[in-house]
Amino acid sequence: MSVQKYLKPEVINQIKRLDLRAQFVVKGFLHGLHASPFHGFSVEFSEHRKYNHGDDLKDIDWQVYAKTDKYYVKKFESETNITGYLVMDLSHSMGYTYRQTLTKFDYAICLAASLAYLMVNQQDPVGLITFNDKIRQSLPPRSKRTQLGNLISLLSNLQPDGVTDFRNSIYQLAAMLKNRSLVMVFSDFLMDEKETMDSVFRLRHSGHDVIMFHILDEAEVSFPFNGVCKMKDPETGEELKVDADGFRSDYVEQIEEFRASLNRQCQKNGIDYVAIDTSMQFDKALLEYLISRRARG
């Protein structure tokens, strides 16, 4: 694949339009994650507010007190930028598409490019991690505008391959992260559900903000097949013949419950879960998510 596939004018316009239509992101979505554990340390003065019981006395502005005979504290705003990591599933199943132009991996690249654009545009460093059975590539976080091109260039030269060891890869990632980060995971999560969630919980309980982008091919959601079909596991090669018409309703019910279960567990643990299929315009899907996040914030 060439980098031009992801940088062609219509894709760039989608990303730019997303940026223009979602300006609230800068002040809301990512900015809301900027709370620093060192509030008042390495910070920038923002404004005054009235003193409240329990406020630190050292934050009182005594010059204002001398003039007004009232206690005001200096309100600070953290200068610390959030560091983002785009964590991309590189396993063989991500290379699947039934009838869409983009494979699941291609779709993930477009989503990642949009988020990288938004973060770099507000000078937040963003890096890239790819994995299958272990971490394969790592691009250190940068906030320079060239980072978007570097990121897409690396991704566009990769071919999804191999099996997934999600737990091992996420444990490796957790060991790499020294500071609180925004971890954006792009995967089809076609793996053991308990291992998946236990791994993500580890990231969350280490203090990181986590977003799970659950990307499935539209055929994996709607099961548009007919007659007797031969199904093949893309990672193990195992084949199974099924009567598609008789199997469809059970399959759709199971995939809906799978997504609902992931969503429930994420909500309980303060993790954002975004269910997407490749028939959705990636900019529309992302914008709807950002709006919902902003509304919750």
C-alpha positions in Angstrom: 0.0 0.0 0.0 1.2 3.5 -0.7 1.1 6.4 1.7 -0.9 8.3 -1.0 -3.9 6.1 -0.3 -4.3 7.7 3.2 -3.1 11.2 2.1 -5.2 11.5 -1.0 -7.2 14.8 -1.2 -10.6 13.4 -0.2 -9.1 11.8 2.9 -7.2 14.9 3.9 -10.4 17.0 3.4 -12.3 14.6 5.6 -9.7 15.1 8.3 -9.6 18.8 7.9 -13.4 19.0 7.9 -13.4 16.9 11.1 -11.0 19.4 12.6 -13.2 22.3 11.7 -16.5 20.7 12.7 -15.1 19.5 15.9 -13.2 22.5 17.3 -14.8 21.7 20.7 -12.3 18.8 20.8 -9.4 21.1 21.6 -11.3 22.7 24.5 -13.2 19.7 25.5 -12.5 16.1 24.6 -8.7 15.9 24.9 -8.4 19.0 27.1 -10.5 17.3 29.6 -7.8 14.6 30.0 -5.2 17.2 30.8 -5.7 17.2 34.6 -2.3 16.8 36.1 -1.6 15.0 39.4 0.8 17.9 40.1 -1.9 20.6 40.1 -0.3 23.9 40.9 3.2 22.6 39.9 4.6 23.5 36.5 1.4 25.3 35.7 0.2 28.6 34.2 -1.9 31.2 36.1 -5.4 31.3 34.8 -7.7 33.4 37.0 -8.8 34.1 40.6 -11.7 32.6 42.5 -13.0 33.0 46.0 -11.3 31.0 48.7 -13.1 27.8 49.7 -12.6 25.8 52.9 -9.9 23.2 52.2 -8.0 25.2 49.6 -4.2 25.4 50.0 -3.3 28.5 51.9 -0.2 29.0 49.8 -2.5 29.6 46.8 -4.1 32.7 48.4 -3.2 35.9 46.6 -2.2 38.2 49.4 -1.9 41.2 47.2 -5.6 40.9 46.3 -6.4 40.4 50.0 -4.6 43.7 50.8 -6.7 45.6 48.3 -10.1 44.0 48.9 -9.9 42.5 52.4 -11.2 39.2 50.8 -9.5 35.9 50.3 -9.0 34.9 46.7 -6.9 32.0 45.4 -5.0 31.8 42.2 -6.6 29.3 39.8 -4.0 27.4 37.8 -4.3 25.6 34.5 -1.9 22.7 33.8 0.6 23.3 31.0 1.2 19.5 30.9 0.1 18.1 27.5 -1.4 14.7 27.3 0.7 12.1 25.5 -1.3 9.9 23.1 -0.4 6.4 21.9 -2.2 4.9 18.8 -2.0 1.2 19.5 -2.8 -0.8 16.3 -3.6 -4.5 16.0 -1.5 -5.8 13.2 -2.7 -9.4 13.3 -3.9 -11.2 10.2 -7.6 -10.8 10.9 -7.3 -7.0 10.6 -6.5 -7.4 6.9 -10.0 -8.7 6.1 -12.7 -7.1 4.0 -15.7 -8.7 2.3 -16.9 -6.0 0.0 -15.7 -2.6 1.4 -12.8 -0.7 -0.2 -11.0 -0.5 3.1 -9.9 -3.5 5.2 -10.3 -3.2 9.0 -6.6 -2.2 9.2 -7.0 0.4 6.5 -10.0 1.8 8.3 -8.0 1.9 11.6 -5.3 3.9 9.8 -7.9 6.5 8.7 -9.2 6.8 12.3 -5.7 7.0 13.7 -4.7 9.7 11.2 -7.7 11.8 12.2 -6.9 11.5 15.9 -3.2 12.2 15.3 -4.2 15.2 13.3 -6.3 16.6 16.1 -3.7 16.0 18.7 -0.8 17.4 16.7 -2.9 20.4 15.8 -3.1 21.3 19.5 0.6 20.4 20.1 -0.1 17.2 22.0 2.6 14.5 21.3 1.3 11.3 19.8 3.1 8.1 19.1 2.4 4.7 17.5 2.6 1.1 18.6 1.8 -1.9 16.4 1.4 -5.4 17.7 0.2 -9.0 16.9 1.7 -11.6 19.2 4.0 -8.9 20.6 4.9 -5.3 20.0 6.4 -5.0 16.5 6.9 -1.3 15.8 7.2 1.8 18.0 7.2 5.4 16.9 8.0 7.7 19.9 5.5 10.4 20.6 6.1 13.8 18.9 4.0 16.9 18.5 5.6 18.1 15.3 3.4 18.4 12.2 5.7 15.9 10.4 4.6 13.2 12.8 1.3 12.6 11.0 3.2 11.8 7.8 5.7 9.7 9.6 2.9 7.8 11.3 0.9 7.1 8.1 4.1 6.2 6.2 5.0 3.6 8.7 1.5 2.1 8.8 1.0 2.1 5.0 4.0 -0.1 4.6 2.7 -2.8 7.0 0.8 -5.9 6.0 -1.4 -7.4 8.8 0.0 -10.8 9.6 0.3 -13.3 12.4 -1.8 -14.3 15.4 -2.8 -12.0 18.2 -1.4 -12.2 21.8 -3.3 -9.2 23.1 -2.4 -9.8 26.8 1.3 -10.1 26.2 1.4 -7.0 23.9 -0.6 -4.8 26.3 1.5 -5.9 29.2 4.6 -4.9 27.2 3.0 -1.6 26.5 2.1 -1.0 30.1 5.7 -1.5 31.1 6.8 1.0 28.5 4.5 3.8 29.7 6.2 5.9 32.4 3.7 8.8 32.5 -0.1 9.0 32.4 -1.1 8.7 28.7 -4.1 8.5 26.5 -4.0 5.0 25.0 -6.2 4.5 21.9 -6.5 0.8 20.9 -7.6 -0.1 17.4 -8.6 -3.8 17.0 -11.3 -6.2 16.0 -10.9 -7.8 19.5 -11.5 -11.2 18.0 -9.8 -12.9 20.9 -10.6 -14.2 24.4 -12.9 -11.6 26.0 -11.6 -12.0 29.6 -8.0 -11.7 28.6 -8.8 -8.7 26.5 -10.6 -6.9 29.3 -8.1 -7.9 32.0 -5.3 -6.4 29.9 -7.2 -3.2 29.3 -8.1 -2.9 32.9 -4.4 -3.1 33.8 -3.8 0.0 31.7 -6.7 1.8 33.2 -5.8 1.0 36.8 -2.3 2.2 36.1 -3.8 5.7 35.6 -4.0 5.8 31.8 -7.0 7.0 29.8 -8.1 4.3 27.4 -10.3 4.3 24.4 -11.1 1.0 22.7 -12.0 1.4 19.0 -13.7 -1.9 18.1 -13.5 -2.2 14.4 -15.3 -5.0 12.6 -15.9 -5.5 8.9 -19.5 -4.8 8.0 -19.9 -8.4 7.0 -18.8 -9.5 10.5 -21.7 -7.5 11.9 -24.5 -8.2 9.4 -23.5 -11.6 8.1 -24.8 -11.1 4.5 -24.0 -14.6 3.3 -26.4 -17.1 1.8 -26.5 -20.9 1.4 -23.8 -23.2 2.6 -20.6 -21.2 3.2 -17.1 -22.2 4.1 -15.8 -20.0 7.0 -12.1 -19.8 7.7 -10.4 -18.4 10.7 -8.0 -15.8 9.3 -5.4 -16.4 12.0 -5.5 -20.2 12.6 -6.6 -21.3 9.1 -9.3 -23.5 10.7 -12.3 -24.0 8.3 -16.0 -24.6 9.1 -19.0 -25.2 6.8 -22.2 -23.5 7.9 -25.7 -23.0 6.6 -25.6 -19.2 6.4 -29.4 -18.7 6.3 -30.0 -20.9 9.4 -27.0 -19.5 11.3 -27.5 -15.8 10.6 -29.9 -14.9 13.5 -27.8 -16.7 16.1 -24.6 -15.1 14.8 -26.0 -11.6 14.8 -27.4 -12.1 18.3 -24.0 -13.3 19.5 -22.0 -10.5 17.9 -24.4 -7.9 19.4 -24.0 -9.4 22.8 -20.3 -9.5 22.5 -20.2 -5.8 21.7 -22.7 -5.0 24.5 -20.6 -7.0 27.0 -17.4 -5.1 26.1 -19.3 -1.8 26.4 -20.8 -2.7 29.8 -17.4 -3.7 31.2 -15.8 -0.5 29.8 -18.4 1.7 31.3 -17.9 0.2 34.8 -14.2 0.9 34.6 -14.1 4.4 33.1 -13.0 3.2 29.6 -14.4 4.6 26.4 -15.7 1.9 24.0 -16.5 2.7 20.4 -18.1 0.0 18.2 -17.6 0.7 14.5 -17.9 -1.3 11.3 -16.3 -0.5 8.0 -19.5 0.6 6.3 -19.5 3.8 8.3 -17.7 6.9 7.1 -14.7 7.1 9.4 -15.0 10.9 9.9 -18.7 10.6 10.7 -18.1 7.8 13.1 -15.4 9.6 14.9 -17.3 12.9 15.0 -20.3 11.2 16.6 -18.1 9.7 19.2 -16.4 13.0 20.0 -19.7 14.7 20.4 -21.0 12.1 22.7 -17.8 12.3 24.8 -18.1 16.0 24.9 -21.7 15.8 26.0 -20.8 13.4 28.9 -17.9 15.7 30.0 
